[in-house]
């Protein structure tokens, strides 16, 4: 048995401190600085999502081939079913129990809402792979054009309202559905295979969908965070939740030298240099404004100006909430769904099940004679 001595601990600590100092460092120049730790965390989540997608592809391929033994299906892919998660949350309130069709979709939605409640809309800037790709697109824009562009304010304001209109539409449609209709939709063939349909959407992009994705990529190169700023209803929901968060980016007017680098760094285009606290639902908690600030303690995030949270502690809180939700759901048996491999194998190999196209406004499915899963 290996004995841990004081000497061995002292040999371990210096590398750990160096790693901590490295991750807490800043990358980029002036108004384009970011904390290395945020890039590390968000790229880690992006790689995780890629791994989940590969595992789902293996599962679907094997199920379509009618394999006797299927690879494990990754429940984490249900994080890409936010509308399903929202429906599941309503159904949980109505029925008093979490659905067993895609429980991880609801769990992850609630976990991300909890993160927004504690650490602002940090899901968008620390976790979301779309946010990560959006940042990369903006870097490409700065490389080719020396900058990213800004849409005129008279157009920017109404465009920002689009994501709230989309969120309002989804909430309106769900609220109008009777509890029995919500449960019927969750138990429908369409929703039972929604994880597979989501995966096939990305793998088998139609020409129209590919064109839309291409336009969004180009827009993100020219205008930083185009999708996140104007169109993402998920971000709109988390932004509204973040209003309740005590954690805010705060500026000390005494220490501030009014260099306005924080304004240039803010991807949400907020007037950080003119506020003592950022309360806007547009703030993603990315802390790029803090990274760009040249004066120690002039900017920080915390419940008050004098009570700042160090960046490593902020990142640790985000990761701790995520892991607590994940591990808690697994321990409670609310992570894996109860759709059998036999059902997946049958539906995907025969492709002979009638699917809903979408829930109607009355909560019922419209008539459909189509039966192909890949339509």
Secondary structure, 3 states (H helix, E strand, C coil): CCCCCHHHHHHHHHHHHHHHHHHCCEECCHHHCEEHHHHHHHHHHHHHHHHHHHHHHHHHHHHHCCCCCCCCCCHHHHHHCHHHHHHHHHHHHHHCCCCCCCHHHHHHHHHHHHHHHHHCCHHHHHHCHHHHHHHHHHHHHHHHHCCCCCCCHHHHHHHHHHHHHHHHHHHHHHHHCCHHHHHHHHCCHHHHCHHHHHHHHHHCCCHHHHHHHHHHHHHHHHCCCHHHHHCCHHHHHHHHHHCCCCCEEEECCCCCCCCCHHHHHCCCCCCHHHCCECCCCCCCCCCHHHHHCCCCCCEEEECCCCCECCHHHHHHHHHHHHHHHHHHHHHCCCCCCCCCHHHHHHHHHHCCCCCCCCECCCCCECCCCCCCCCC
